[in-house]
Amino acid sequence: MSARRIRGVAAKLGGAAIVVAVIGWIAVSYSTPTEAAPSGGEALSYARDLGKAFTGVAKSVVPSVVTISSDKVIHTAGRMPEGHGEFDEFFGRFFGMPGMPGMDGGEVRQRALGSGVIVSDDGYIVTNNHVVSDAEEISVTLSSGDEFEAELVGTDPKTDVAVIKIDGKGLPHANLGDSDDVEVGEWVLAIGSPFSQELGATVTAGIVSATGRGLGLANYEDFIQTDAAINPGNSGGALVNLDGEVIGINTAIATRSGGSQGVGFAIPINMVRDIENDLIDDGKVTRGWIGIAIQPITKEFQEAFDLPNRSGVLVSKVEPGSPAEEAGLKQRDVIRYLNGEEIESFRAFRNEVARTEPGTRIRLGVDRGGKDKKITVVLGTFPEDGETPAASDRRSGEKLGIEVTNITPELQRRFNLDRSEGVVVTSVRRGSVAARNGIAPGDVILETNRTEVYGVSEYRKAIGKVDPGDVVLLLVERGDNTRFVALRVPKK
């Protein structure tokens, strides 16, 4: 880029921190070797211009970022912290996690602190599910200091997105960008309330470090990674580009210290926008559904199936009566194309199908035993979307004292699992009927009341039919051992 171009961009953006002067000088001196390097004064001018850009963005976006406090009752007995296992020291949420090892059983009232972004002038706010889930009271503080009581509109644990609402008119709201246009290396600002309510509207700067990240923290992930400093309390805050547009909602950090170490993650705003619209319109999220269990293509699978590359997904199960079965998909098919586009990853395929409207016809390019086939599938509605996932999870967990989730590649590694079907137990409440009968985190439930369980949807349906006092028969796999476990549902 020429010095004239840099000056033009800087003038248009309006800003920079002094440390950027060195970067600006390097960019000019190495990209235009035939031109004279700028003087110290010119480099300082570029830095000041870029600094003004940061200032302008902060002034326009900070009023739309709020501090959220939520009061909830935590059942601590037997509760495992998020990221337990190989992620124990690596992943940290943005507020204190309940149920840490060593805590006594019982109930603890906890106040959680997070952030949110106003997305409409009448008071709709997007934040993270883990900031407001199960909250009895939610309060919102604007950057102006004004406080509001908020109501929960809806949550989506599968993406860790939630929407709350405050009463107001003409409220400052953020402009939402297009996260599909985000590029690695571009400048971003992170805005939120780190550590305490008194530190609300804190702004940090960095770059986009990577896109398309998956961490195993939610079912549907496509995180933007950034080195902008993010700390506890920033959860639900805004990740903003230099045009003043929100491109992501901050949700997690990788850390060994508990604070920022330059590895933060945000949910892309395009994903958030889809979830937000569904929650506001219907109070729940509706997702497209094929009805297959899939696995990523490993190096070994590539060799075993004689595939040209590792793009696509392997079909390991076709559910009876599903759209996939009706369309003719079969076990061992390798889906390599979706609507004419090569499938880059397991995660990308799942996300794209989920975000597509039920009833839509999608075109799949399939490798079946070395022969190419084209299959058209009419998407159904994801079965468990008839009910709010959070409510169903709570009822299922309360009955038996366990929490389960679908098996992902990350959970396969965490619990050393050989299978991708069934549901894996992620936590067991101390003293519950499940704990008394030896159920433990990492166990895989294969059947519930003699019905095969391919995923959380089948598990929920089966548990939902059980009344207090009934016996639930589970087929449980742990390592190389499989056993039946009969649990009587408590009457209280």
C-alpha positions in Angstrom: 0.0 0.0 0.0 1.4 3.4 -0.9 2.0 6.2 1.6 -0.7 8.2 -0.2 -3.2 5.3 0.2 -2.4 4.9 3.9 -2.9 8.6 4.5 -6.2 8.4 2.6 -7.4 5.4 4.7 -6.3 7.1 7.9 -8.0 10.3 7.0 -11.2 8.4 6.2 -11.2 6.3 9.4 -10.1 9.2 11.6 -7.6 7.5 14.2 -4.6 5.2 16.0 -2.7 4.4 19.1 1.0 5.5 19.1 2.2 1.9 19.1 0.7 1.7 15.6 3.1 4.3 14.3 5.8 1.6 14.1 3.4 -0.7 12.3 2.5 2.1 9.9 6.1 2.9 9.2 6.9 -0.8 8.5 4.0 -1.1 6.2 5.1 1.9 4.1 8.8 1.1 4.1 8.4 -2.6 3.1 5.5 -2.4 0.7 6.8 0.6 -1.2 10.6 0.2 -1.4 11.0 2.8 -4.0 9.3 5.5 -1.9 11.0 7.3 1.0 9.9 6.2 4.4 7.8 8.7 6.3 9.4 11.0 8.8 8.8 10.5 12.5 6.2 13.3 12.3 4.4 11.6 9.4 4.3 8.3 11.2 3.0 9.9 14.3 0.3 11.6 12.3 -0.8 8.2 10.8 -0.9 6.8 14.4 -3.0 9.7 15.6 -5.4 9.3 12.7 -5.9 5.6 13.4 -6.3 6.4 17.1 -9.1 8.8 16.2 -10.8 6.0 14.3 -10.8 3.9 17.5 -12.2 6.9 19.4 -14.9 7.5 16.9 -16.0 3.9 17.0 -16.0 3.8 20.8 -18.1 6.9 21.0 -20.7 5.5 18.6 -21.0 2.0 20.0 -20.4 2.3 23.8 -23.9 3.8 24.5 -25.5 0.6 23.0 -23.4 -1.8 25.3 -25.0 -2.5 28.7 -24.0 -4.2 31.9 -26.3 -7.1 33.0 -26.7 -8.4 36.5 -28.7 -11.6 37.1 -29.6 -13.3 40.3 -30.0 -17.1 40.2 -30.1 -20.0 42.6 -27.4 -22.6 41.9 -27.6 -26.2 42.9 -24.0 -27.0 43.8 -24.2 -30.6 44.7 -22.3 -32.8 42.2 -22.2 -30.0 39.7 -19.1 -30.0 37.4 -17.8 -26.7 36.1 -17.9 -25.8 32.5 -14.9 -27.1 30.6 -14.2 -29.8 33.1 -11.6 -32.3 32.1 -8.9 -31.5 29.6 -10.2 -27.9 29.4 -10.1 -27.4 33.2 -7.4 -24.7 33.1 -7.9 -23.8 29.4 -11.4 -22.5 29.0 -13.0 -19.8 31.2 -16.4 -18.3 31.1 -16.7 -14.6 31.9 -18.2 -14.9 35.4 -17.6 -17.2 38.4 -18.6 -20.8 37.7 -20.8 -22.6 40.3 -20.3 -26.0 41.6 -16.5 -26.0 41.7 -14.9 -29.1 43.3 -14.8 -28.9 47.0 -18.1 -27.0 47.4 -20.6 -28.3 49.9 -23.9 -29.5 48.5 -27.1 -27.4 48.6 -28.3 -24.2 47.0 -26.3 -21.0 46.6 -27.8 -17.7 45.5 -25.3 -16.2 43.0 -25.2 -12.8 41.2 -23.7 -13.2 37.7 -22.3 -10.2 35.8 -22.2 -9.9 32.1 -22.7 -7.6 29.2 -25.2 -7.1 26.4 -25.8 -5.1 23.2 -29.0 -3.1 22.5 -30.1 -4.0 19.0 -33.3 -2.0 18.7 -34.5 1.4 20.0 -37.4 -0.2 21.8 -35.1 -2.2 24.1 -34.3 -5.6 22.7 -30.8 -6.7 24.0 -28.7 -9.7 22.8 -26.4 -11.4 25.3 -25.1 -14.9 26.2 -27.4 -17.6 27.4 -25.0 -18.4 30.3 -25.3 -14.8 31.5 -29.1 -14.9 32.0 -30.2 -18.6 32.0 -32.2 -19.6 35.0 -32.1 -16.1 36.4 -34.9 -15.1 38.8 -34.1 -11.4 38.3 -32.3 -9.5 35.6 -31.2 -5.9 35.8 -29.6 -3.8 33.0 -27.4 -0.7 33.5 -26.8 1.6 30.5 -23.5 3.4 30.0 -25.4 6.6 31.1 -26.0 5.0 34.5 -29.8 4.5 33.9 -31.0 1.2 35.4 -33.8 -1.0 34.1 -35.4 -4.3 35.1 -35.4 -6.7 32.2 -37.5 -9.7 31.1 -36.2 -12.8 29.4 -37.5 -13.1 25.9 -35.8 -16.4 25.1 -32.6 -18.4 25.2 -30.8 -20.8 22.9 -28.3 -22.9 24.8 -27.2 -24.6 21.5 -25.5 -21.3 20.4 -25.2 -19.6 23.9 -27.4 -16.7 22.7 -30.2 -15.1 24.6 -32.5 -12.1 24.1 -33.8 -9.9 27.0 -36.0 -6.8 26.8 -36.2 -3.5 28.7 -39.0 -0.9 28.4 -37.9 2.1 26.6 -38.1 4.2 23.5 -35.4 5.9 21.4 -32.7 3.9 23.1 -29.2 3.9 21.6 -28.7 0.7 19.6 -25.9 -0.8 17.7 -25.4 -1.2 14.0 -25.0 -4.8 13.0 -22.4 -5.7 10.4 -21.9 -8.8 8.2 -19.7 -11.3 9.9 -19.3 -13.2 6.7 -17.0 -10.4 5.5 -14.7 -10.5 8.5 -11.1 -11.1 7.6 -8.2 -12.3 9.7 -5.9 -9.4 10.6 -8.5 -6.6 10.6 -8.7 -4.3 13.6 -11.5 -4.8 16.1 -12.6 -3.4 19.4 -14.1 -5.4 22.3 -16.6 -3.5 24.5 -18.0 -4.8 27.8 -18.0 -4.7 31.5 -14.9 -6.6 32.9 -14.8 -7.8 36.5 -17.4 -5.4 38.0 -20.3 -3.1 37.3 -18.0 -0.1 38.1 -15.9 -1.0 35.0 -18.7 -0.9 32.5 -18.2 0.3 29.0 -14.5 -0.7 28.9 -13.0 -0.7 25.4 -10.0 -2.8 24.2 -8.4 -3.1 20.8 -6.9 -5.9 18.8 -7.2 -7.8 15.6 -9.1 -10.8 14.3 -6.8 -13.7 15.0 -8.9 -16.4 13.2 -12.4 -17.3 12.1 -14.4 -20.5 12.0 -13.2 -21.8 15.4 -15.0 -24.6 17.3 -14.3 -25.2 21.0 -17.0 -27.7 22.1 -18.7 -25.2 24.3 -22.0 -25.1 22.4 -23.7 -27.4 19.8 -23.4 -24.9 17.0 -20.1 -22.9 16.8 -18.3 -20.7 14.3 -16.4 -18.4 16.6 -14.4 -15.4 15.6 -11.1 -15.4 17.5 -9.5 -12.1 18.6 -6.5 -10.9 20.7 -8.5 -7.9 21.9 -8.4 -8.1 25.7 -11.5 -9.8 27.1 -12.0 -10.5 30.8 -14.7 -11.9 33.1 -17.8 -9.7 32.7 -17.3 -9.1 29.0 -19.5 -12.1 28.2 -22.3 -10.8 25.9 -20.5 -7.7 24.9 -19.7 -6.4 21.5 -16.9 -7.1 19.1 -16.8 -4.2 16.7 -15.1 -3.4 13.4 -13.6 0.0 12.4 -16.9 0.9 10.6 -18.6 0.9 14.0 -20.5 -2.3 13.2 -21.0 -5.1 15.7 -19.6 -8.3 14.0 -19.7 -10.6 17.0 -20.9 -11.2 20.6 -18.1 -12.0 23.0 -18.6 -15.3 24.7 -15.5 -17.2 25.9 -11.8 -16.9 26.5 -8.9 -19.4 26.5 -6.9 -18.8 29.7 -4.7 -20.5 32.3 -4.8 -17.5 34.6 -8.5 -16.7 34.7 -8.0 -13.4 32.9 -7.3 -12.3 29.3 -4.3 -14.0 27.6 -5.0 -12.7 24.1 -7.3 -15.6 23.0 -10.9 -14.6 23.1 -13.9 -15.8 21.1 -17.1 -14.2 19.8 -20.2 -15.6 18.2 -20.5 -14.2 14.6 -23.3 -11.6 14.4 -24.9 -13.3 11.4 -25.6 -16.4 13.6 -26.7 -14.2 16.4 -29.1 -12.2 14.1 -30.8 -15.5 13.0 -31.3 -16.6 16.6 -32.4 -13.2 17.8 -35.1 -13.0 15.2 -36.5 -16.5 16.0 -36.5 -15.8 19.8 -38.3 -12.4 19.4 -40.8 -13.8 16.9 -41.5 -17.2 18.4 -39.7 -17.4 21.8 -37.8 -20.4 20.4 -35.4 -21.3 17.7 -36.5 -23.4 14.7 -33.7 -25.3 12.8 -33.5 -27.3 9.7 -33.2 -31.1 10.1 -32.0 -33.9 7.9 -32.0 -36.8 10.4 -28.5 -38.2 10.1 -25.6 -38.8 12.4 -22.4 -37.5 10.9 -18.6 -37.7 11.5 -15.8 -35.6 10.2 -13.5 -37.1 7.6 -10.3 -38.1 9.3 -7.1 -39.1 7.5 -7.9 -42.7 8.1 -11.4 -42.3 6.7 -10.0 -40.6 3.7 -7.8 -43.6 3.0 -10.5 -46.2 3.9 -13.1 -44.7 1.6 -10.5 -43.7 -1.1 -11.5 -40.1 -1.1 -9.6 -37.3 -3.0 -9.5 -35.1 0.1 -10.9 -34.6 3.6 -13.8 -32.3 2.8 -17.3 -33.4 3.5 -18.9 -35.6 6.2 -19.4 -39.3 6.7 -23.0 -40.5 7.4 -22.9 -42.9 10.3 -26.6 -43.2 10.9 -29.8 -42.5 9.0 -32.8 -42.0 11.4 -36.0 -44.0 10.4 -38.7 -41.8 9.0 -36.4 -38.8 8.6 -36.0 -36.5 5.6 -32.7 -38.2 4.9 -34.3 -41.7 4.7 -37.1 -40.4 2.5 -34.5 -38.8 0.1 -32.4 -42.0 -0.1 -29.3 -41.2 1.9 -27.6 -44.2 3.3 -25.1 -45.2 6.0 -21.5 -44.9 4.8 -22.4 -42.1 2.3 -19.9 -39.3 2.2 -21.6 -36.0 1.7 -19.1 -33.8 -0.1 -21.2 -30.9 -1.5 -24.1 -28.8 -0.2 -26.0 -26.8 -2.7 -23.0 -27.0 -5.1 -20.5 -25.8 -2.6 -17.7 -28.1 -1.3 -18.2 -28.9 2.4 -15.2 -27.5 4.3 -15.8 -29.1 7.7 -18.2 -31.1 9.9 -19.1 -27.9 11.8 -19.8 -25.8 8.7 -22.2 -28.4 7.4 -24.1 -28.7 10.7 -24.4 -25.0 11.0 -25.6 -24.4 7.5 -28.3 -27.1 7.7 -29.4 -25.8 11.1 -29.8 -22.2 9.9 -31.8 -23.2 6.8 -35.5 -22.9 7.0 -37.5 -26.1 7.4 -39.2 -27.1 4.2 -36.3 -25.9 2.1 -34.9 -28.2 -0.6 -31.2 -28.7 -0.3 -29.0 -30.4 -2.9 -26.3 -32.8 -1.7 -23.4 -34.2 -3.7 -22.7 -37.7 -2.3 -19.8 -40.1 -2.8 -21.3 -43.6 -2.5 -18.7 -46.3 -2.9 -16.7 -44.2 -5.3 -19.7 -43.2 -7.4 -21.1 -39.6 -7.4 -24.7 -39.2 -6.7 -27.0 -36.1 -6.4 -29.7 -36.2 -3.8 -32.3 -33.6 -3.0 -33.5 -33.4 0.6 -36.5 -31.4 1.9 -35.5 -30.3 5.4 -37.7 -31.1 8.3 -37.9 -29.2 11.7 -35.4 -30.2 14.3 -37.6 -32.4 16.6 -36.6 -30.9 20.0 -37.5 -27.4 18.8 -41.1 -27.9 19.7 -40.0 -26.9 23.3 -37.6 -24.5 24.7 -34.3 -26.5 25.0 -33.4 -25.0 28.4 -36.7 -25.9 29.9 -36.5 -29.5 28.6 -33.0 -29.9 29.8 -33.9 -28.7 33.3 -36.9 -31.1 33.6 -34.9 -34.0 32.3 -32.0 -33.3 34.7 -34.3 -32.7 37.6 -36.0 -36.1 37.2 -32.9 -38.3 37.3 -30.2 -35.9 38.5 -28.2 -36.0 35.2 -27.4 -33.6 32.4 -26.7 -34.9 28.9 -25.7 -33.6 25.5 -25.0 -34.8 22.0 -21.6 -36.3 21.3 -19.3 -33.9 19.5 -15.7 -34.5 18.3 -14.5 -32.4 21.3 -16.5 -34.5 23.8 -15.2 -37.7 22.1 -11.6 -36.5 22.9 -12.5 -35.3 26.4 -14.1 -38.5 27.5 -12.2 -40.9 25.2 -15.3 -42.0 23.4 -15.3 -44.3 20.4 -18.8 -43.5 19.2 -20.7 -40.5 17.9 -24.2 -41.8 18.5 -26.1 -41.6 21.8 -25.9 -38.9 24.4 -23.0 -38.4 26.8 -23.6 -37.6 30.5 -21.9 -34.3 31.3 -22.8 -34.0 35.0 -24.5 -35.9 37.8 -26.1 -34.3 40.8 -24.7 -35.5 44.1 -27.1 -37.7 46.0 -29.5 -38.1 43.0 -31.0 -41.4 41.9 -28.5 -41.5 39.0 -25.5 -40.9 41.3 -26.7 -43.6 43.7 -26.8 -46.1 40.8 -23.3 -45.3 39.6 -24.0 -43.0 36.6 -21.0 -40.8 36.1 -19.8 -38.1 33.6 -18.6 -39.6 30.4 -21.1 -42.4 30.4 -23.0 -42.8 27.1 -26.7 -43.5 27.2 -27.6 -45.8 24.2 -31.2 -46.7 25.1 -34.0 -45.2 27.3 -36.9 -47.5 28.1 -35.8 -49.9 25.3 -35.8 -47.1 22.7 -32.5 -46.4 21.0 -31.1 -42.9 21.7 -29.3 -41.3 18.8 -29.2 -37.8 20.2 -30.7 -35.5 22.8 -34.0 -35.3 21.0 -34.8 -39.0 21.5 -33.6 -38.8 25.1 -35.9 -35.9 25.9 -38.9 -37.5 24.3 -38.4 -40.7 26.3 -37.8 -38.9 29.6 -40.7 -36.5 29.0 -43.1 -39.4 29.1 -41.9 -40.6 32.6 -43.9 -39.7 35.7 -42.7 -39.5 39.3 -42.5 -43.1 40.7 -41.9 -44.7 37.3 -38.8 -46.7 36.5 -36.5 -45.6 33.7 -34.5 -48.3 32.1 -31.2 -47.1 30.6 -28.6 -48.9 28.5 -25.3 -47.3 29.5 -21.9 -47.7 27.9 -18.7 -46.9 29.8 -15.5 -47.8 27.9 -15.7 -51.4 26.8 -18.5 -52.2 29.2 -22.3 -52.0 28.5 -24.9 -52.4 31.3 -28.5 -51.8 32.1 -29.4 -49.4 34.8 -32.9 -49.1 36.3 -33.7 -45.7 37.9 -36.9 -45.0 39.8 -38.0 -41.4 39.3 -38.3 -39.6 42.7 -41.9 -38.6 43.6 -40.7 -35.2 44.8 
